[in-house]
Amino acid sequence: MPVRTCRGCGRKASRATLLRFVLVEGCLVEDQQAVLTGRGIYCCNDPVCRARLAKSKKIGNRTEPMR
Ligand SMILES: [Zn+2]
């Protein structure tokens, strides 16, 4: 099982347990069907992590450097 890192809290978890998001034209989109192409960003299925991710990504601002 591939392991991914949550961008909200930094915890490592199996890919199946994390939500996948993709940046589409600078906006963070949840990839529920795993059909979007592009750079995947993973996050726990947890409101706290999702809120942190949304904050850290500054949705809509694609010039923000990645951490
Ligand atoms: Zn997390």
PDB file of the backbone (N, CA, C, O) and the ligand in Angstrom, with CONECT records:
HET     ZN  A 101       1
ATOM      1  N   MET A   1       0.852  -1.208   0.000  1.00  0.00           N
ATOM      2  CA  MET A   1       0.000   0.000   0.000  1.00  0.00           C
ATOM      3  C   MET A   1       0.876   1.242   0.000  1.00  0.00           C
ATOM      4  O   MET A   1       1.699   1.414   0.899  1.00  0.00           O
ATOM      5  N   PRO A   2       0.715   2.106  -0.985  1.00  0.00           N
ATOM      6  CA  PRO A   2       1.542   3.317  -1.012  1.00  0.00           C
ATOM      7  C   PRO A   2       1.251   4.238   0.166  1.00  0.00           C
ATOM      8  O   PRO A   2       0.107   4.371   0.599  1.00  0.00           O
ATOM      9  N   VAL A   3       2.282   4.856   0.665  1.00  0.00           N
ATOM     10  CA  VAL A   3       2.141   5.758   1.808  1.00  0.00           C
ATOM     11  C   VAL A   3       2.286   7.196   1.322  1.00  0.00           C
ATOM     12  O   VAL A   3       3.162   7.516   0.519  1.00  0.00           O
ATOM     13  N   ARG A   4       1.406   8.047   1.827  1.00  0.00           N
ATOM     14  CA  ARG A   4       1.458   9.465   1.476  1.00  0.00           C
ATOM     15  C   ARG A   4       1.492  10.284   2.763  1.00  0.00           C
ATOM     16  O   ARG A   4       1.131   9.801   3.836  1.00  0.00           O
ATOM     17  N   THR A   5       1.928  11.517   2.633  1.00  0.00           N
ATOM     18  CA  THR A   5       2.017  12.404   3.787  1.00  0.00           C
ATOM     19  C   THR A   5       0.875  13.415   3.754  1.00  0.00           C
ATOM     20  O   THR A   5       0.643  14.066   2.736  1.00  0.00           O
ATOM     21  N   CYS A   6       0.173  13.540   4.861  1.00  0.00           N
ATOM     22  CA  CYS A   6      -0.884  14.544   4.974  1.00  0.00           C
ATOM     23  C   CYS A   6      -0.255  15.927   4.986  1.00  0.00           C
ATOM     24  O   CYS A   6       0.680  16.185   5.743  1.00  0.00           O
ATOM     25  N   ARG A   7      -0.774  16.816   4.143  1.00  0.00           N
ATOM     26  CA  ARG A   7      -0.245  18.185   4.094  1.00  0.00           C
ATOM     27  C   ARG A   7      -0.794  19.043   5.224  1.00  0.00           C
ATOM     28  O   ARG A   7      -0.347  20.171   5.437  1.00  0.00           O
ATOM     29  N   GLY A   8      -1.756  18.503   5.937  1.00  0.00           N
ATOM     30  CA  GLY A   8      -2.310  19.261   7.046  1.00  0.00           C
ATOM     31  C   GLY A   8      -1.492  19.090   8.309  1.00  0.00           C
ATOM     32  O   GLY A   8      -1.151  20.066   8.977  1.00  0.00           O
ATOM     33  N   CYS A   9      -1.176  17.834   8.636  1.00  0.00           N
ATOM     34  CA  CYS A   9      -0.504  17.572   9.909  1.00  0.00           C
ATOM     35  C   CYS A   9       0.847  16.894   9.729  1.00  0.00           C
ATOM     36  O   CYS A   9       1.598  16.770  10.696  1.00  0.00           O
ATOM     37  N   GLY A  10       1.175  16.453   8.525  1.00  0.00           N
ATOM     38  CA  GLY A  10       2.462  15.833   8.288  1.00  0.00           C
ATOM     39  C   GLY A  10       2.522  14.360   8.633  1.00  0.00           C
ATOM     40  O   GLY A  10       3.579  13.739   8.528  1.00  0.00           O
ATOM     41  N   ARG A  11       1.388  13.789   9.047  1.00  0.00           N
ATOM     42  CA  ARG A  11       1.329  12.379   9.396  1.00  0.00           C
ATOM     43  C   ARG A  11       1.372  11.539   8.127  1.00  0.00           C
ATOM     44  O   ARG A  11       0.788  11.897   7.104  1.00  0.00           O
ATOM     45  N   LYS A  12       2.071  10.423   8.213  1.00  0.00           N
ATOM     46  CA  LYS A  12       2.096   9.509   7.077  1.00  0.00           C
ATOM     47  C   LYS A  12       0.999   8.475   7.244  1.00  0.00           C
ATOM     48  O   LYS A  12       0.791   7.939   8.332  1.00  0.00           O
ATOM     49  N   ALA A  13       0.308   8.206   6.161  1.00  0.00           N
ATOM     50  CA  ALA A  13      -0.769   7.222   6.201  1.00  0.00           C
ATOM     51  C   ALA A  13      -0.892   6.585   4.834  1.00  0.00           C
ATOM     52  O   ALA A  13      -0.411   7.124   3.837  1.00  0.00           O
ATOM     53  N   SER A  14      -1.540   5.434   4.795  1.00  0.00           N
ATOM     54  CA  SER A  14      -1.712   4.785   3.504  1.00  0.00           C
ATOM     55  C   SER A  14      -2.617   5.642   2.620  1.00  0.00           C
ATOM     56  O   SER A  14      -3.549   6.293   3.092  1.00  0.00           O
ATOM     57  N   ARG A  15      -2.322   5.621   1.371  1.00  0.00           N
ATOM     58  CA  ARG A  15      -3.012   6.463   0.412  1.00  0.00           C
ATOM     59  C   ARG A  15      -4.528   6.282   0.472  1.00  0.00           C
ATOM     60  O   ARG A  15      -5.283   7.234   0.273  1.00  0.00           O
ATOM     61  N   ALA A  16      -4.965   5.055   0.745  1.00  0.00           N
ATOM     62  CA  ALA A  16      -6.397   4.755   0.746  1.00  0.00           C
ATOM     63  C   ALA A  16      -7.144   5.483   1.856  1.00  0.00           C
ATOM     64  O   ALA A  16      -8.346   5.723   1.742  1.00  0.00           O
ATOM     65  N   THR A  17      -6.440   5.833   2.924  1.00  0.00           N
ATOM     66  CA  THR A  17      -7.118   6.480   4.041  1.00  0.00           C
ATOM     67  C   THR A  17      -7.072   8.002   3.944  1.00  0.00           C
ATOM     68  O   THR A  17      -7.690   8.693   4.754  1.00  0.00           O
ATOM     69  N   LEU A  18      -6.349   8.527   2.963  1.00  0.00           N
ATOM     70  CA  LEU A  18      -6.232   9.979   2.819  1.00  0.00           C
ATOM     71  C   LEU A  18      -7.116  10.479   1.684  1.00  0.00           C
ATOM     72  O   LEU A  18      -7.424   9.753   0.738  1.00  0.00           O
ATOM     73  N   LEU A  19      -7.511  11.731   1.806  1.00  0.00           N
ATOM     74  CA  LEU A  19      -8.230  12.379   0.713  1.00  0.00           C
ATOM     75  C   LEU A  19      -7.212  12.897  -0.288  1.00  0.00           C
ATOM     76  O   LEU A  19      -6.138  13.363   0.092  1.00  0.00           O
ATOM     77  N   ARG A  20      -7.548  12.817  -1.551  1.00  0.00           N
ATOM     78  CA  ARG A  20      -6.650  13.342  -2.575  1.00  0.00           C
ATOM     79  C   ARG A  20      -7.207  14.648  -3.124  1.00  0.00           C
ATOM     80  O   ARG A  20      -8.387  14.750  -3.459  1.00  0.00           O
ATOM     81  N   PHE A  21      -6.343  15.624  -3.205  1.00  0.00           N
ATOM     82  CA  PHE A  21      -6.704  16.907  -3.818  1.00  0.00           C
ATOM     83  C   PHE A  21      -5.749  17.166  -4.963  1.00  0.00           C
ATOM     84  O   PHE A  21      -4.617  16.681  -4.970  1.00  0.00           O
ATOM     85  N   VAL A  22      -6.211  17.928  -5.921  1.00  0.00           N
ATOM     86  CA  VAL A  22      -5.367  18.319  -7.038  1.00  0.00           C
ATOM     87  C   VAL A  22      -5.530  19.817  -7.240  1.00  0.00           C
ATOM     88  O   VAL A  22      -6.626  20.366  -7.120  1.00  0.00           O
ATOM     89  N   LEU A  23      -4.418  20.459  -7.547  1.00  0.00           N
ATOM     90  CA  LEU A  23      -4.486  21.880  -7.876  1.00  0.00           C
ATOM     91  C   LEU A  23      -4.942  22.027  -9.317  1.00  0.00           C
ATOM     92  O   LEU A  23      -4.245  21.603 -10.238  1.00  0.00           O
ATOM     93  N   VAL A  24      -6.105  22.624  -9.515  1.00  0.00           N
ATOM     94  CA  VAL A  24      -6.630  22.859 -10.857  1.00  0.00           C
ATOM     95  C   VAL A  24      -6.708  24.360 -11.067  1.00  0.00           C
ATOM     96  O   VAL A  24      -7.523  25.045 -10.448  1.00  0.00           O
ATOM     97  N   GLU A  25      -5.862  24.859 -11.936  1.00  0.00           N
ATOM     98  CA  GLU A  25      -5.794  26.293 -12.210  1.00  0.00           C
ATOM     99  C   GLU A  25      -5.682  27.100 -10.928  1.00  0.00           C
ATOM    100  O   GLU A  25      -6.330  28.133 -10.760  1.00  0.00           O
ATOM    101  N   GLY A  26      -4.835  26.599 -10.021  1.00  0.00           N
ATOM    102  CA  GLY A  26      -4.550  27.325  -8.792  1.00  0.00           C
ATOM    103  C   GLY A  26      -5.533  27.085  -7.671  1.00  0.00           C
ATOM    104  O   GLY A  26      -5.349  27.598  -6.567  1.00  0.00           O
ATOM    105  N   CYS A  27      -6.581  26.312  -7.933  1.00  0.00           N
ATOM    106  CA  CYS A  27      -7.569  26.035  -6.897  1.00  0.00           C
ATOM    107  C   CYS A  27      -7.484  24.583  -6.457  1.00  0.00           C
ATOM    108  O   CYS A  27      -7.278  23.682  -7.270  1.00  0.00           O
ATOM    109  N   LEU A  28      -7.643  24.375  -5.175  1.00  0.00           N
ATOM    110  CA  LEU A  28      -7.573  23.035  -4.621  1.00  0.00           C
ATOM    111  C   LEU A  28      -8.925  22.341  -4.818  1.00  0.00           C
ATOM    112  O   LEU A  28      -9.955  22.815  -4.339  1.00  0.00           O
ATOM    113  N   VAL A  29      -8.901  21.220  -5.525  1.00  0.00           N
ATOM    114  CA  VAL A  29     -10.130  20.492  -5.827  1.00  0.00           C
ATOM    115  C   VAL A  29     -10.021  19.091  -5.249  1.00  0.00           C
ATOM    116  O   VAL A  29      -9.009  18.415  -5.427  1.00  0.00           O
ATOM    117  N   GLU A  30     -11.065  18.661  -4.558  1.00  0.00           N
ATOM    118  CA  GLU A  30     -11.054  17.306  -4.008  1.00  0.00           C
ATOM    119  C   GLU A  30     -11.289  16.314  -5.138  1.00  0.00           C
ATOM    120  O   GLU A  30     -12.225  16.448  -5.925  1.00  0.00           O
ATOM    121  N   ASP A  31     -10.423  15.327  -5.195  1.00  0.00           N
ATOM    122  CA  ASP A  31     -10.473  14.352  -6.282  1.00  0.00           C
ATOM    123  C   ASP A  31     -11.123  13.073  -5.772  1.00  0.00           C
ATOM    124  O   ASP A  31     -10.454  12.069  -5.529  1.00  0.00           O
ATOM    125  N   GLN A  32     -12.431  13.132  -5.615  1.00  0.00           N
ATOM    126  CA  GLN A  32     -13.137  12.009  -4.991  1.00  0.00           C
ATOM    127  C   GLN A  32     -13.097  10.749  -5.835  1.00  0.00           C
ATOM    128  O   GLN A  32     -13.040   9.642  -5.301  1.00  0.00           O
ATOM    129  N   GLN A  33     -13.128  10.911  -7.145  1.00  0.00           N
ATOM    130  CA  GLN A  33     -13.134   9.735  -8.018  1.00  0.00           C
ATOM    131  C   GLN A  33     -11.736   9.352  -8.500  1.00  0.00           C
ATOM    132  O   GLN A  33     -11.578   8.419  -9.287  1.00  0.00           O
ATOM    133  N   ALA A  34     -10.721  10.079  -8.022  1.00  0.00           N
ATOM    134  CA  ALA A  34      -9.341   9.820  -8.451  1.00  0.00           C
ATOM    135  C   ALA A  34      -9.225   9.886  -9.966  1.00  0.00           C
ATOM    136  O   ALA A  34      -8.567   9.049 -10.584  1.00  0.00           O
ATOM    137  N   VAL A  35      -9.867  10.884 -10.559  1.00  0.00           N
ATOM    138  CA  VAL A  35      -9.854  11.017 -12.019  1.00  0.00           C
ATOM    139  C   VAL A  35      -9.051  12.226 -12.480  1.00  0.00           C
ATOM    140  O   VAL A  35      -8.700  12.328 -13.656  1.00  0.00           O
ATOM    141  N   LEU A  36      -8.760  13.135 -11.568  1.00  0.00           N
ATOM    142  CA  LEU A  36      -8.051  14.344 -11.963  1.00  0.00           C
ATOM    143  C   LEU A  36      -6.573  14.043 -12.140  1.00  0.00           C
ATOM    144  O   LEU A  36      -5.984  13.264 -11.391  1.00  0.00           O
ATOM    145  N   THR A  37      -5.990  14.673 -13.140  1.00  0.00           N
ATOM    146  CA  THR A  37      -4.553  14.539 -13.321  1.00  0.00           C
ATOM    147  C   THR A  37      -3.882  15.764 -12.736  1.00  0.00           C
ATOM    148  O   THR A  37      -4.513  16.800 -12.524  1.00  0.00           O
ATOM    149  N   GLY A  38      -2.620  15.631 -12.486  1.00  0.00           N
ATOM    150  CA  GLY A  38      -1.886  16.750 -11.925  1.00  0.00           C
ATOM    151  C   GLY A  38      -1.252  16.355 -10.616  1.00  0.00           C
ATOM    152  O   GLY A  38      -1.269  15.189 -10.222  1.00  0.00           O
ATOM    153  N   ARG A  39      -0.700  17.331  -9.956  1.00  0.00           N
ATOM    154  CA  ARG A  39       0.034  17.084  -8.741  1.00  0.00           C
ATOM    155  C   ARG A  39      -0.938  16.779  -7.614  1.00  0.00           C
ATOM    156  O   ARG A  39      -1.731  17.637  -7.225  1.00  0.00           O
ATOM    157  N   GLY A  40      -0.881  15.578  -7.093  1.00  0.00           N
ATOM    158  CA  GLY A  40      -1.771  15.180  -6.015  1.00  0.00           C
ATOM    159  C   GLY A  40      -1.298  15.695  -4.675  1.00  0.00           C
ATOM    160  O   GLY A  40      -0.103  15.689  -4.378  1.00  0.00           O
ATOM    161  N   ILE A  41      -2.233  16.135  -3.877  1.00  0.00           N
ATOM    162  CA  ILE A  41      -1.947  16.585  -2.520  1.00  0.00           C
ATOM    163  C   ILE A  41      -2.842  15.762  -1.607  1.00  0.00           C
ATOM    164  O   ILE A  41      -4.047  15.655  -1.835  1.00  0.00           O
ATOM    165  N   TYR A  42      -2.253  15.190  -0.588  1.00  0.00           N
ATOM    166  CA  TYR A  42      -3.018  14.289   0.263  1.00  0.00           C
ATOM    167  C   TYR A  42      -3.278  14.910   1.624  1.00  0.00           C
ATOM    168  O   TYR A  42      -2.476  15.696   2.128  1.00  0.00           O
ATOM    169  N   CYS A  43      -4.412  14.544   2.210  1.00  0.00           N
ATOM    170  CA  CYS A  43      -4.828  15.120   3.483  1.00  0.00           C
ATOM    171  C   CYS A  43      -5.694  14.113   4.219  1.00  0.00           C
ATOM    172  O   CYS A  43      -6.473  13.389   3.600  1.00  0.00           O
ATOM    173  N   CYS A  44      -5.560  14.065   5.543  1.00  0.00           N
ATOM    174  CA  CYS A  44      -6.420  13.209   6.353  1.00  0.00           C
ATOM    175  C   CYS A  44      -7.888  13.597   6.142  1.00  0.00           C
ATOM    176  O   CYS A  44      -8.206  14.737   5.806  1.00  0.00           O
ATOM    177  N   ASN A  45      -8.751  12.634   6.344  1.00  0.00           N
ATOM    178  CA  ASN A  45     -10.186  12.928   6.300  1.00  0.00           C
ATOM    179  C   ASN A  45     -10.594  13.465   7.665  1.00  0.00           C
ATOM    180  O   ASN A  45     -11.310  12.815   8.427  1.00  0.00           O
ATOM    181  N   ASP A  46     -10.120  14.660   7.942  1.00  0.00           N
ATOM    182  CA  ASP A  46     -10.300  15.266   9.257  1.00  0.00           C
ATOM    183  C   ASP A  46     -10.474  16.764   9.042  1.00  0.00           C
ATOM    184  O   ASP A  46      -9.663  17.385   8.355  1.00  0.00           O
ATOM    185  N   PRO A  47     -11.520  17.354   9.619  1.00  0.00           N
ATOM    186  CA  PRO A  47     -11.780  18.786   9.381  1.00  0.00           C
ATOM    187  C   PRO A  47     -10.611  19.670   9.774  1.00  0.00           C
ATOM    188  O   PRO A  47     -10.366  20.693   9.134  1.00  0.00           O
ATOM    189  N   VAL A  48      -9.886  19.290  10.819  1.00  0.00           N
ATOM    190  CA  VAL A  48      -8.750  20.103  11.269  1.00  0.00           C
ATOM    191  C   VAL A  48      -7.659  20.110  10.211  1.00  0.00           C
ATOM    192  O   VAL A  48      -7.111  21.159   9.872  1.00  0.00           O
ATOM    193  N   CYS A  49      -7.353  18.924   9.693  1.00  0.00           N
ATOM    194  CA  CYS A  49      -6.318  18.820   8.663  1.00  0.00           C
ATOM    195  C   CYS A  49      -6.750  19.532   7.390  1.00  0.00           C
ATOM    196  O   CYS A  49      -5.947  20.204   6.742  1.00  0.00           O
ATOM    197  N   ARG A  50      -8.010  19.384   7.040  1.00  0.00           N
ATOM    198  CA  ARG A  50      -8.491  20.024   5.815  1.00  0.00           C
ATOM    199  C   ARG A  50      -8.429  21.541   5.936  1.00  0.00           C
ATOM    200  O   ARG A  50      -8.088  22.235   4.978  1.00  0.00           O
ATOM    201  N   ALA A  51      -8.757  22.042   7.104  1.00  0.00           N
ATOM    202  CA  ALA A  51      -8.690  23.484   7.318  1.00  0.00           C
ATOM    203  C   ALA A  51      -7.247  23.966   7.229  1.00  0.00           C
ATOM    204  O   ALA A  51      -6.966  25.019   6.657  1.00  0.00           O
ATOM    205  N   ARG A  52      -6.333  23.177   7.805  1.00  0.00           N
ATOM    206  CA  ARG A  52      -4.916  23.553   7.744  1.00  0.00           C
ATOM    207  C   ARG A  52      -4.401  23.533   6.315  1.00  0.00           C
ATOM    208  O   ARG A  52      -3.643  24.407   5.895  1.00  0.00           O
ATOM    209  N   LEU A  53      -4.827  22.519   5.581  1.00  0.00           N
ATOM    210  CA  LEU A  53      -4.403  22.415   4.190  1.00  0.00           C
ATOM    211  C   LEU A  53      -4.898  23.625   3.404  1.00  0.00           C
ATOM    212  O   LEU A  53      -4.148  24.239   2.646  1.00  0.00           O
ATOM    213  N   ALA A  54      -6.168  23.954   3.596  1.00  0.00           N
ATOM    214  CA  ALA A  54      -6.748  25.087   2.874  1.00  0.00           C
ATOM    215  C   ALA A  54      -5.987  26.365   3.188  1.00  0.00           C
ATOM    216  O   ALA A  54      -5.760  27.195   2.308  1.00  0.00           O
ATOM    217  N   LYS A  55      -5.594  26.518   4.447  1.00  0.00           N
ATOM    218  CA  LYS A  55      -4.828  27.695   4.861  1.00  0.00           C
ATOM    219  C   LYS A  55      -3.444  27.705   4.227  1.00  0.00           C
ATOM    220  O   LYS A  55      -2.996  28.717   3.687  1.00  0.00           O
ATOM    221  N   SER A  56      -2.772  26.550   4.303  1.00  0.00           N
ATOM    222  CA  SER A  56      -1.393  26.492   3.839  1.00  0.00           C
ATOM    223  C   SER A  56      -1.313  26.642   2.328  1.00  0.00           C
ATOM    224  O   SER A  56      -0.311  27.126   1.801  1.00  0.00           O
ATOM    225  N   LYS A  57      -2.368  26.227   1.628  1.00  0.00           N
ATOM    226  CA  LYS A  57      -2.326  26.309   0.171  1.00  0.00           C
ATOM    227  C   LYS A  57      -2.744  27.672  -0.343  1.00  0.00           C
ATOM    228  O   LYS A  57      -2.499  27.992  -1.506  1.00  0.00           O
ATOM    229  N   LYS A  58      -3.374  28.488   0.505  1.00  0.00           N
ATOM    230  CA  LYS A  58      -3.863  29.786   0.051  1.00  0.00           C
ATOM    231  C   LYS A  58      -4.562  29.629  -1.294  1.00  0.00           C
ATOM    232  O   LYS A  58      -4.079  30.086  -2.330  1.00  0.00           O
ATOM    233  N   ILE A  59      -5.693  28.980  -1.242  1.00  0.00           N
ATOM    234  CA  ILE A  59      -6.441  28.596  -2.434  1.00  0.00           C
ATOM    235  C   ILE A  59      -6.638  29.770  -3.380  1.00  0.00           C
ATOM    236  O   ILE A  59      -7.068  30.855  -2.986  1.00  0.00           O
ATOM    237  N   GLY A  60      -6.316  29.521  -4.617  1.00  0.00           N
ATOM    238  CA  GLY A  60      -6.497  30.535  -5.631  1.00  0.00           C
ATOM    239  C   GLY A  60      -5.238  31.330  -5.929  1.00  0.00           C
ATOM    240  O   GLY A  60      -5.194  32.110  -6.880  1.00  0.00           O
ATOM    241  N   ASN A  61      -4.208  31.125  -5.105  1.00  0.00           N
ATOM    242  CA  ASN A  61      -2.958  31.838  -5.322  1.00  0.00           C
ATOM    243  C   ASN A  61      -1.885  30.833  -5.717  1.00  0.00           C
ATOM    244  O   ASN A  61      -1.241  30.237  -4.854  1.00  0.00           O
ATOM    245  N   ARG A  62      -1.696  30.647  -6.994  1.00  0.00           N
ATOM    246  CA  ARG A  62      -0.775  29.614  -7.456  1.00  0.00           C
ATOM    247  C   ARG A  62       0.685  30.050  -7.391  1.00  0.00           C
ATOM    248  O   ARG A  62       1.580  29.247  -7.656  1.00  0.00           O
ATOM    249  N   THR A  63       0.934  31.300  -7.046  1.00  0.00           N
ATOM    250  CA  THR A  63       2.326  31.741  -6.958  1.00  0.00           C
ATOM    251  C   THR A  63       2.906  31.465  -5.576  1.00  0.00           C
ATOM    252  O   THR A  63       4.104  31.640  -5.354  1.00  0.00           O
ATOM    253  N   GLU A  64       2.055  31.033  -4.647  1.00  0.00           N
ATOM    254  CA  GLU A  64       2.537  30.714  -3.304  1.00  0.00           C
ATOM    255  C   GLU A  64       3.516  29.543  -3.369  1.00  0.00           C
ATOM    256  O   GLU A  64       3.183  28.502  -3.935  1.00  0.00           O
ATOM    257  N   PRO A  65       4.710  29.690  -2.805  1.00  0.00           N
ATOM    258  CA  PRO A  65       5.661  28.578  -2.858  1.00  0.00           C
ATOM    259  C   PRO A  65       5.189  27.380  -2.058  1.00  0.00           C
ATOM    260  O   PRO A  65       4.525  27.527  -1.031  1.00  0.00           O
ATOM    261  N   MET A  66       5.535  26.198  -2.533  1.00  0.00           N
ATOM    262  CA  MET A  66       5.193  24.970  -1.836  1.00  0.00           C
ATOM    263  C   MET A  66       6.146  24.770  -0.667  1.00  0.00           C
ATOM    264  O   MET A  66       7.320  25.132  -0.738  1.00  0.00           O
ATOM    265  N   ARG A  67       5.627  24.191   0.410  1.00  0.00           N
ATOM    266  CA  ARG A  67       6.489  23.897   1.552  1.00  0.00           C
ATOM    267  C   ARG A  67       6.620  22.399   1.687  1.00  0.00           C
ATOM    268  O   ARG A  67       7.306  21.918   2.589  1.00  0.00           O
TER     269      ARG A  67
HETATM  270 ZN    ZN A 101      -3.558  15.133   8.767  1.00  0.00          ZN2+
END
